[in-house]
Amino acid sequence: MKFLIFLTIIVTIWYVVRWVQHANASSGPRQSAFGEPRRRTMPRATDTILCARCGAYTPTDVLTACNRTDCPFPRAG
């Protein structure tokens, strides 16, 4: 008789744990440890300019010359 009561308690606990896990899994987007939803960060795009001499693309925010002597962009430093 004690074995049946023990088995009933174990099975009940197992079903409650499964029900809670299912309820948490279907509650919406996952959250980080700090409570706010997780967001994927995308790398920022930058504008580029095509060099008329060598055909390389150079970012517009950092215009530096390449190793060519006829490069139209200013030399760094």
N, C-alpha and C positions, 0 to 999 in steps of 0.2 A: 504494500500500500504506500509506504514512504517513497518507494522508487517511482511510482506513477505520479505522485505529487511533484517530486523533484523533476521528472521529465516534462511535466506540464509547465512548470515554471521556466525551465530552460527554453522550451519551444516558444512560449509566449514572449520571452525576452528577445529571442532571435527574430520573431516576426515584427516586434516593435522597432528594433534596430533597423531592419530592412525597410520598414515603412518610413522612418525618419530619413534615411539615406535617400530614398526615392523622392520624398518631398523636397529635400534640399537640392537634389540634382535638377529638378524641374522648376526651380523657383526663379529662373532668369539668368542673366549674365553672371559669370563668376566674379568675385571681388578679390582685391588684394588683401594682404594682411592688415592694412590700415583702414579698410572699409570702403574706399572708393573703387569704382569699377576699373578694371584693367583696360588700358588703351595701348594700342600698338603705335609707336612713333614712326613716322615716315621720314626718310632723309630729305632735307630741304634741297630743292632744285635751285640752280643758279643760272643766270644768263651767260652765254658765251659769245665770243666774236671770232670769226674766221680770219686767220692771218692771210693776207694777200700774197705773201712771199712763200711761206712753206706749207700752207694749208692746214696747220694745226689749229685746234680750237682752244682759246684762252678765256678763262673766266673774266667777266667784266669788272668784278670788284677787286681783283688783283692782277693788274696788267703789268706783266714783266716780260722782258725780252728773252728770246731763246738764245741758242749759241751761235746763230747766224749773224754775220756782220751787217746784213741789209735788213734786219728785223725792224719793222715800223714801231714797235712798242718800246717804251723807255726801259733803260737798264736799271736793275735794282741796286740800291746802295750807292 
